[in-house]
Amino acid sequence: MTKETAIKLFDQKQVRVHWDDDREKWYFSIVDVVAVLAENERPRKYWNDLKRKLFEEGSELSEKIGQLKMLSSDGKHYKTDVADTEQLLRLIQSIPSPKAEPFKLWLAKVGYERIEETEDPELAFERAMETYLKNGYSKEWINQRLKSIEVRKELTVEWDTRGVKKGLEYAILTDEITKAWAGISTKQYKQLKQLKKENLRDNMTNLELVLNMLAEASTKEISKKKKPQTFDDNKKVAQEGGHVAGVARKEIESKTGESVVTPDSYLALQEKKSLPKKK
């Protein structure tokens, strides 16, 4: 089953989904989700009523909903309303159903935790450490990952100082850094590791993480020295910072004869090491 025609199962019912490579987003068929959570025999009518309710409540969500052609039960493709993950979670909040309640409780818990982390940022690191440990990462890798978060934060603070805008401009500069040190774009890197929404750094090996940190730390230091005035200047600095780590990568590869940039994640490599050797 390809990611373009993927169908997710929820409580033995099908929810049609579509993966958008350009936006890096999953889109879900709203009527399918409504059919599952609201347990309504007329999901299209339920969804139309819900749209009116949202509009009356002052929500602009229904105006932002898009449409995609999706495969129907008769084997043909028809346009249907779709929602991305954020939009879908907002819709779920408006569905009064026992099946929707676990999602609502989870959203409330996540919201509460984010408020706590705003008041005490150290909690975010503690929760991250706990999550990584549960997923099987070693303490050494986790410490390195948390350090990479700190390095990234220092870089974005520097970008803010230079007038770089969050969002698209951050993404462009990050891509320039990645291409300069890894030899491939961020998108190509994620494709190499067969990732979609997963965090690229969470799937890096120790060596990849170290070089990525070197690239970002170098970019920050060069930026502080050169004080770029325009976005194009910042792109040049990003390329220079990435180049520093790119030189190190090539040197390592020449000595080891192995590529630093690998399809494997840290966890995948650990799993391979733990497998019994064939006699």
N, C-alpha and C positions, 0 to 999 in steps of 0.2 A: 504494500500500500504506500503510495507516494505521499509526500507532505502536502502536495497540492490537493489531493482528494481524500485526505485523512478524515476518518470518522471516529470521534471519541464516544465511548460507551459510558453511560451514567445510569446505574440501577437497571441494567439490561435494556436500556433504550438508547437510540442513536441520536447523537448531536453532531450535525455536519459542521466541519471547521475548514478554514482555509488559511494557509500560511503565506504571508506576503513577504517575499525576500527583500524587496526594496525598503519597506517600512520596518521589517523585522518584527512583525506582529501577527498574532493569531486572531482570526475573526470567526465568531461563532454565530450560527443561525439562531436568531432570537426565538422564532416560533418553536424550534426544537427544544430549547432550554425551558421555555414556558410550559411546553407539553410535559416535560419531566418534573419540574418543580411545582407547578400549579396543579398538576394532575387534572388538566382541563381537556375535555373532549373536543373543544373548539378553540385551539390555541391562537388561531389568527384573530378571532373576535376578541379573545382575552387581551391579546397584545394591542389591538386597536383601542380597546377601552383603557388599557394601562397608559397608552400614549396620551390620551385625552386627560387622564388623571394627572400625569406628570406635568402637562402643559398648564393645567389649572393651578397646580402647586407652585408654578413659577420656574420649573426646571426647564433648561434648554436642551436637555439630553436628547429628546426625541428629534429635535431639529438637526442634531449632529450625526444621527444614525445614517449609515450608508447602505448600499445594496450591492450584492455580488450574485453572479449566476452560480447556482449550486445544483448538484445532481438530485433529482426528485425520484420518488419511488417508481415512476413510470419509465425511468431510464433517460429522461430528458432533463436539460438544464433550464431552470427558471430563476429570474431575479428574486432575491429574498432579502429582507432586512437583516443586517449583521451588526454585531457589536464587538469592539476589541475588549481585552480583559478588563480594563478600567471601567468602560461603559457597562460591561456585563455585571460587574460587582455592584455598580450603582443600581441597575435594574433589579437585581436580586433583593436589594433592600426594600423594594416596593411590592414584592410578592408575598402576601400573607399565606404562608404555607409551612407546615411542619418540616418539609424537606428543605426549605430555604433557611430555616432557623440556624442550622450549624454554620452556614456561611456568614450569617449576620453576627453570630457570637464570635466567629473568628475575626471578622472585620473590626468588631468592637475591641477585641483583645489587641489586635495589631495597632489600632489607633491609640489605645491607652499606652502601649509600650513606646510608641513614637513620641508621645507627649512626655513620658518619663525620660526618654533619651535626650530630649530638648533641654530638660532641666538638669540632667546629669549625663553628659556625653560619654562618660566612662562606661555606662551601662551598655551602650551600643557595642563596644569592644568585647565586653564580658559575654553578651549574647552571641556575638559572632564566634567567639572562641568555643562556646558551648555547642553551637550548630556545627562547626567544622569538626569538632571531636566526635560528635554523633555520626557524622558522615564518613568517619574513618581516616581523617587526616592526622598526621603525626604532629606533635607539639612543635617540632622544629619547623615543619612547613607552615604551620599556623602562625608562628611568630614572624616568619618571613612575610607571610601574606598580610599580616596586620601592619608590618613595617612598610609594605608597598602601599597600603592605604594612606599611611602618614605621608609618604613621599608624594603620592598623587595629590593629596590635600595641599601640600606646600606648593606644588606646581600650579594648581588652580587658583590659589591665593595670588600667586605671581601674575597669572593670566588676568585675573580681575583687576589687578593694579595697572596692567597694560591696556585695559579697556576691551579685553576679549569677552564676547557675550556667551553666556551659558547656552547649552543646546547644540545647535548646528556648528557654531564656530569652535566650541570645545571638541566636537567630534572630528572636524576637519583637521585640527592641529594634532589630535591624538593619532589620526590616520597617518599624518606626515611622519610622526615619530616612529610609528610601527613599521611603515614602509622603509624608513631609513635604517632601522636596526635589524628587522627580521627579513627584509627583502620582499615582503608581501603586504598587501593592505590588511586592515583589520577585518574586513568582510571575508577576504580570502583565508585569513588565519582561522576564523570561526568555521568556515566551510571545511578547512583541512581537519579540524578537530570534530567535525560533524555536530556543531552547536547551532542552536536557534536563539532562544532568549537567554540561555545560560551565560553566566559571566565568563569572559575569556580568561581573566586572571585566575579564577577559581579552577581552571582546567590546565593551567601551566605547570610544567615541571619546575623543580627548584632552580635549575639553570635558566630557564626561560624567565622566571620571575626576577631573578637577579639582574639579568640583562635589561629587562623592561624597566626595572627600578633605576638602573644606571642611566638609561636613555632619558627617563623623566627627570631624574635629579640633575643630569647634565644640561637639559633644556632649561630648567629653572635657573641654574647658575649662570649660563650664558645670557639668559634674558635679563637677569639682575645686572650683569656687566654691560650689555649693549643697550638696554632700555629701548626696545623696539616701539616705534610710534604708530605704525599702521598694522593692519591685519596681515598684509603681505610680508612685512618685516617679521612678524611673529611666526609666519610659516617658515621663513628662512631659518629662524632660530630653532624651530622644532626639528627641521631637517638636520641642522648641525648637531643638536643634542642627540638625536637618534643615531647619527653617523658615528658618534663616539662609541656607542654600544655595538653598532654594526661592525666596526673594526675589531672589537673584542670578540664578537661572535665568529667572524671569519678566522681569527687567530686560533680560537679554540677548536674550530672545525678542522683546521689544517693540522693541528697536533693530534686530534683524536680520530680523524677520518670519519666522523659521524656528524650528521646534521643536528644542530641545536634545536631548531624549530621542528617539532614532531607532531604527528597526529595523535599521539598518546597524551593522556592527562596524567597528573601525578598519581591519582588513585588507580588508573589502569596499569601503570608501571608497577605499583606496589602489589597489585593483584597478580601480575605476571611473575614477580619475584617469589610470591608465596606458593605458586603452583609447584607440585612435585616434579623434579626433573625426570625426563624419560631416560630409561636405561638403554 
